[in-house]
Amino acid sequence: MRSADEALLRIDGLSIEFGALESPVKAVNNVTLEVRRGETLGIIGESGSGKSVTAMSILRLLPKDQARVTQGRIWFDGNDLLEAEPGQLRRVRGKDISIIFQDPATSLHPSFTIGAQLIEAIRVHDGRISKADARTRAAELITSVGIAHADERLDQYPHQFSGGMRQRCMIAMAIANQPSVVIADEPTTALDVTIQAEILSLLRVVQRETHSAVIFITHDLRVVAQVAERVAVMYAGSIVESGKVDEVFENPQHPYTSALLRSLPALDHRAERQVSIQGSPPNPSDLPPGCSFEPRCDVADGRSVCTTDRPPLQDIGGGRTVACHFSGETEAVAVNLSRHSMQPQAIAAAAQVDIEPVLRVENLDKRFAIGGGLFTGAKREVHAVNGVSFDVYKGKTLALVGESGSGKSTTARLILRLHDPSGGRILFGGLDLAKSNGRQLRDIRREIQVIFQDPFGSLNPRLTARELVTEPLKIQGIFDPNGPDHVGELLSRVGLSPSQWDRQPAAFSGGQRQRIAIARALILEPRMLVLDEAVSALDVSIQAQVLNLLADLQDELGLTYLFISHDLAVVRQLADSVAVMFAGRIVEQGVAADVYGSARHPYTKALLAAIPGTDTQRRAPGDDVEVTEARIDIAEHGCAYRLRCPIAQDVCATDSPSFARIEGTAHDVACHFGAVPVEVGAP
Amino acid sequence: MLRYLGFRVLQLIPIMILASIGVFLMIHLVPGDPVLTVTGLEASAEQMARVRHEMGFDQSLPVQYFDWIGRVLTGDLGNSLVSQKPTTELIVDRMPATIQLTIATMFIGLVLGIPFGLISASRKGSWIDKMVAGYSSFSLAVPTFVVGIVFILIFGVELEWLPTASEYIPFWDDPGGALKATIGPAFTLGFYVSGVIARFVRASMVEVLGLDYIRTARAKGVGEAKLVYKHAFRAASLPTLTVVGIQFGTFLGGSLVTESVFNYPGVGRLILKAILNRDFVVVQGAVLVVVAIFTLVNLVTDVLYSFLNPRIRAGNGG
């Protein structure tokens, strides 16, 4: 018997390079870490930090023609996996060590049934198991991860499962052979927040039952706080700090960890400003000779040792390590990842009512016909947006919040008239946009500009930053090459230095691209910006920078924002009022402080409770979590939410709840039991 | 699924109408007077006028078209101007030879092309990959008549293993003889097809091998060989099917050059001879049949494709 303290898997001095030999991209630099039986090790880092590359290298899943391991060993069960013969490696893969990948939409083979893929996972390691026995085992497995009607489900293909269900299947596949190590690479990043909560608790149950060690890779600090016992923080390919999660988060020793924790948007209050880390991570093909974090570090303060000597990872006792020359100076930040008591805040909203809104949406409706095409039978209709009404006031931010499929992005597209509404009114600047067309619409589009989520796909790669921002002026026919340089002013304002103006998007990071997108949206001096998940693709330190920029611009220019997001913490930082959408309807709406502080709709409560790191989710010793069954359920009649609702009663099945104002507030809720505060346990 | 099938069959109608108009006009677009084919160059003006009237060429084009298409719909493609035999009969006589050749061609093309494509995709960048790339470029670049003639020179003239001119021997009558008689043209065409397929299989395989679900399978412990032929090829075979279908349809229309080089009695040679004889009735009829076959084969391919793709097959209410 191995002792519990002994490392099950140990990575020793691992370095990995990509790209050409002459100018290698150093993705991983001298990483050492280990994981013990039954423990969860979180590896946290922003994109490009090398966390996923490290994880993939354990089972040698990096593309052979691109990645090179330049040094290091990966010890497992007395062998170096990097030296393992193909046959030996294959026996480890999926049997002793298994992986759960990030995107369940692409990680399952579309042409094989779920059953076939599970059966293969079992039989590939033991051909003596008959197909029938393997199928029985597969059925047990998917039942154990909370999928009902296992026998039927096994014969279905991945596209017949929802994202959360597919991830459950991936987990079932990963635990099929009772591995001793499970690597989870951003397993919930592609999922909605309530689904994420389900998957995280499922992983916890699975780990408790299998006693496997889990390596959990994520960019999300809240998630790591919830699932891991120990954490390793990676930056620019190296581990900068590691230790017990609670200790690292409460008393970070590396300036990067500290800054990362401080830049996390708070849930319980709206901060004056987001704490952000200046600059962006270094280019991994051109790392500075000293500390990689030095250019962004507050602690270094120009001291030469930081620019010349790379700090080694030092043991500072108590199972903690840190790589910083001046770790003692790191500002101690008490970041409480749990929600503080959320007292209903003063009702500050009433004042708004008299002012004329900039944008008023009334009973907006959109139905999409699906099917009726080549392959399907009867035509079906999806009611993507169902009687949505809201006002957005000048200089304020309204956030539309919801999970994927809730209709929030469709609503934004209707306002921009990228889709034609099926009904309702969109009043803006004295016009009903729902009925406008041609010339009118073109003029209005100057007034409402949009910024999309994907900073990579939404900028023409062949134009320079300056050209991209100039383009809208040319389209509108108001570009004056001899006039004052508004484009330059604006580019400076969003934080791009003149030396960067003539570069193409490929030369910019995600955050910088989003800055270009903001400048492009603002060049026409719009009254309103629609921000469709505009910061969702950005790393947390960069996200904070962009949120600050948006807030400053709003103050300076009196801009009105419609902010679409699935991220409740981000919304909290920017929104004056919040509208929560579910299945095409707004279910709760009000001043941000009210909605966060005293949520009335069970769905809003579920969303808030599902955020990792909140009290209800906090991992406690000996806590007993159950596998909840995966759901697919938007009710067709009555209240759409009732199938997931913990307080639903008979009336919910028959009557669709209408909006009711909570007395003395500007807080509306569409729930039969919402007008009175009912205490609801988290689902 | 049935709806889809019905829709696709309905789609054939406008395609065939357009094709028939094209084929019909073809004869009027090429220079020269088809009447001369019947009367001979020495004919008098009256003779030519009489023949022109008999053949309906003095009518307006729409009248001629509807006249012709009406007969085509009853299965009458007209009689050959040279042999006086019905065109339908001529085509039906040649069809089995062409079908046999096409099947042999596709067999050779697939048997060579798929493994080449698989090997080069799984060893991307290796010398094998480069060899296969060279092979497929070569097979695509060298004209079929050169391949055919070289084949005849080697196996027919030098080694004397095979006849220098082939004939049609039905496979079920005499498998050995059929093999000998068909292998020449079949290899000539199959060589070309193998290049097309190898390229296509490689391209789709390289794409699929980089996908997440292949990584998942690898992480499960599936061996590299099985990964390639089971997981990746399953996905890559779908787009390959389309190319195979197009090739199949093309060769069912006969191959004018190869059939002529080997003197193989297929539809291709029928068309070529008819063109040389200015036998426009046969050309029109045969080309129309070829177009119809091509369209049908593509329809079958598409239907097969959607049947093999679970996302389409299991589509809502499918």
Boltz contact constraints between the chains, C-beta under 6 A:
constraints:
  - contact:
      token1: [A, 59]
      token2: [B, 219]
      max_distance: 6.0
  - contact:
      token1: [A, 61]
      token2: [B, 215]
      max_distance: 6.0
  - contact:
      token1: [A, 61]
      token2: [B, 219]
      max_distance: 6.0
  - contact:
      token1: [A, 65]
      token2: [B, 125]
      max_distance: 6.0
  - contact:
      token1: [A, 90]
      token2: [B, 221]
      max_distance: 6.0
  - contact:
      token1: [A, 90]
      token2: [B, 223]
      max_distance: 6.0
  - contact:
      token1: [A, 93]
      token2: [B, 219]
      max_distance: 6.0
  - contact:
      token1: [A, 93]
      token2: [B, 221]
      max_distance: 6.0
  - contact:
      token1: [A, 94]
      token2: [B, 220]
      max_distance: 6.0
  - contact:
      token1: [A, 94]
      token2: [B, 221]
      max_distance: 6.0
  - contact:
      token1: [A, 95]
      token2: [B, 221]
      max_distance: 6.0
  - contact:
      token1: [A, 99]
      token2: [B, 219]
      max_distance: 6.0
  - contact:
      token1: [A, 106]
      token2: [B, 212]
      max_distance: 6.0
  - contact:
      token1: [A, 107]
      token2: [B, 212]
      max_distance: 6.0
  - contact:
      token1: [A, 107]
      token2: [B, 213]
      max_distance: 6.0
  - contact:
      token1: [A, 107]
      token2: [B, 216]
      max_distance: 6.0
  - contact:
      token1: [A, 108]
      token2: [B, 213]
      max_distance: 6.0
  - contact:
      token1: [A, 109]
      token2: [B, 213]
      max_distance: 6.0
  - contact:
      token1: [A, 111]
      token2: [B, 234]
      max_distance: 6.0
  - contact:
      token1: [A, 111]
      token2: [B, 235]
      max_distance: 6.0
  - contact:
      token1: [A, 111]
      token2: [B, 310]
      max_distance: 6.0
  - contact:
      token1: [A, 121]
      token2: [B, 220]
      max_distance: 6.0
  - contact:
      token1: [A, 124]
      token2: [B, 221]
      max_distance: 6.0
  - contact:
      token1: [A, 124]
      token2: [B, 222]
      max_distance: 6.0
  - contact:
      token1: [A, 125]
      token2: [B, 221]
      max_distance: 6.0
  - contact:
      token1: [A, 157]
      token2: [B, 310]
      max_distance: 6.0
  - contact:
      token1: [A, 159]
      token2: [B, 311]
      max_distance: 6.0
  - contact:
      token1: [A, 371]
      token2: [B, 316]
      max_distance: 6.0
  - contact:
      token1: [A, 374]
      token2: [B, 4]
      max_distance: 6.0
  - contact:
      token1: [A, 375]
      token2: [B, 4]
      max_distance: 6.0
  - contact:
      token1: [A, 375]
      token2: [B, 312]
      max_distance: 6.0
  - contact:
      token1: [A, 375]
      token2: [B, 315]
      max_distance: 6.0
  - contact:
      token1: [A, 375]
      token2: [B, 318]
      max_distance: 6.0
  - contact:
      token1: [A, 376]
      token2: [B, 315]
      max_distance: 6.0
  - contact:
      token1: [A, 376]
      token2: [B, 316]
      max_distance: 6.0
  - contact:
      token1: [A, 376]
      token2: [B, 317]
      max_distance: 6.0
  - contact:
      token1: [A, 377]
      token2: [B, 317]
      max_distance: 6.0
